[in-house]
Amino acid sequence: MTEKLSDKTDIKSLTLPELTEELKTKGQQPFRAKQIYQWMHEKCARSFDEMTNLSKDFREQLKEWYAYTALQTVQVQESRIDGTKKFLFALADGNVVESVWMQYKHGNSVCISSQVGCRMGCKFCASTLDGLERNLLPSEMLDQIYAITLATGERVSNVVVMGTGEPLDNYDNLLKFIRLLTDENGLHISQRNVTVSTCGIVPRMRQLAEEKLQITLALSLHATTDEKRKRLMPIANRYSIRELMEACEFYFRQTGRRITFEYSLVGGVNDWEEDAAELSALAAPLCCHINLIPVNPIKERDYVRSDANKIQAFKNMLEKNNKNVTIRREMGRDIDGACGQLRRRYKEEPSGGMKRA
């Protein structure tokens, strides 16, 4: 599974100290690194050619030395309901990934992908149907945000790593992405405004806790017993709910940040009164927030979403047990809403069947 797309160094994945050292080997002064870093991560430049305070000769040298990540927009879908935009981006190797831009009262959020495909095999997710192609580089995760910033002309205030892929399955690149994203010399998005979702890779959850970042960790729980979780999520065959809860408690102790439980309500599977009672019991010892998600049906599976009354009843029961709970606001219902749907439709279309944006 290759992650290096070129023999050249991926310059947009370098931290400022790394870039400074790298350019020093080329005989360049430290201020050059600061200039280039600002162009890449603050001004979101699409190429070296845009770096107009660098000489043309130096820009040509940079092209010879380094690979420059700039995703190409293949398609944009815009919701007529709420203005949500779903982007399909082409990577340098021809793969495509999805990102979503959402407007909220508290600011603009972008949901990005961390891998091309996914190997976790969750039964209700379109992202995993074709398995994992490869991990995304830090620059490829960042550039989803940069490209959307330029396309919308608006600042992104919140970033959610909850698109295609399992972020903790791409741990090292994820960690570097977070450090670049929150660096004061770049977009400088607060760590508290970054959410990382995981299906529950326990060792990585504990490793992330020890980094003591101030990000939000969202656990895709989706079931309250090991037996039921195994039906929905193959990862449950490796890590029990008890191990998950212990890792969540450890994360809170290390970071002081409450966990978010993501709970997709699948009609007739995990939306019963007993499920709500068991979820309340699981959450009781933890500092957590519960986010109920009406599942997005996909044609390859026979799962259906719970009806609205059942979702509300589930929420009410959790609240009666003094749990902090919300129902996720559905954004972009009239476009390919579920993770992986737009990418999958693109792959299924005959060549040229979908127009580029």
C-alpha positions, 0 to 999 in steps of 0.5 A, a space after each residue: 500500500 504505497 503512500 509516497 506518490 513521487 520520488 520527490 519530497 512532498 513539500 506540503 507535508 513538511 512542518 516549518 522546522 522540517 522545511 527550514 532544515 530541508 531548504 538549508 540542505 539546498 543552501 537556502 536561508 531560513 526566511 525562505 522556508 517561512 515564505 513558502 510555508 505561508 504561501 502553502 498553508 495560509 494563502 493556500 497557493 495552488 502551485 509554486 508559480 503563485 509564490 510571487 515574492 520568490 524569484 522565477 529561477 527559485 520557483 523553477 528550482 522548487 519544481 525540480 526538487 519537490 512534489 506539490 500537492 494540489 487536488 483537482 476538483 472533479 465534481 461539486 454537488 450543492 444542496 438546494 435545501 441547506 447549501 451543503 456542498 459535496 466535493 469530489 477531488 482527484 489525487 495525483 495518482 488518479 484516485 478520488 476522495 470526497 469532502 463536505 462543506 457545511 454551514 452552521 450558525 457557529 461557523 463553517 465545517 469541513 468533513 474530510 477523508 483520511 484514506 482512499 477507501 476503507 478496510 474496516 468493513 462497517 456494514 452500513 457504510 459505502 466507503 468500505 465496499 471496495 476495501 482500502 486503496 491507500 492512505 492519504 498523505 498529510 498534504 492530501 488531507 490538508 488540501 481538501 480544506 484548502 481547496 474548499 476554502 478557495 472554492 467557497 471564499 470563506 474561512 473554515 472554522 471546524 474540521 471533522 475527520 469523518 469522511 472516507 477512511 478510518 483515521 486511526 488506521 492512518 495514524 502517523 499521517 493523521 497526527 502530522 495533519 493535525 499539527 500542520 492544520 493547527 500550526 499558528 503559521 498556517 490556518 491556525 485552526 484551534 485543536 478544540 475545533 478538530 474532531 477525529 472519528 474512529 470505529 474503535 482501534 483501541 491501541 491507537 485510541 490510547 496512543 492518541 490520548 498520550 499525545 494530549 491533544 485538545 481535539 475531540 475524539 468521536 467513537 463510532 459505537 453504534 451498538 451496546 453489546 458485543 454481539 450486536 456490534 459484531 453484526 454491524 462492525 467487524 472491528 468488534 471481533 478484535 476489541 470488546 465494548 469493555 476495552 473500548 470504554 476503558 480506552 475512552 476513560 483513559 482518553 478523558 483522563 489524559 486530555 480532559 476532553 469528553 468523548 463523543 459517542 456516534 450512534 447510527 440508528 438502524 431500523 429494527 437493529 439497534 433502535 429498541 428501548 433496551 438499546 437506549 437503556 444499555 447505552 445509558 448504562 454504558 455512558 453513565 461512568 464517562 464524561 461523554 456526549 451522545 450523537 444519534 445519527 439517522 443512518 443513510 441507506 445504501 443500495 448494497 445493504 438492506 439496512 434502513 433508517 429508524 423512523 422519526 418517532 422511534 428516533 425521538 423516543 430513543 433520544 427522550 429515553 437517554 435524556 430521562 437518564 440525564 444523558 447529553 444527547 443530540 440528533 445529528 442535523 441532516 445536511 445535504 439530504 438531496 445530494 449523495 449524503 453518505 460517506 463514499 456514495 459520490 466516489 462510488 457512483 463516480 467509479 461506476 460511471 463509464 469513462 466521461 460519464 460524470 462532468 468535471 466541475 
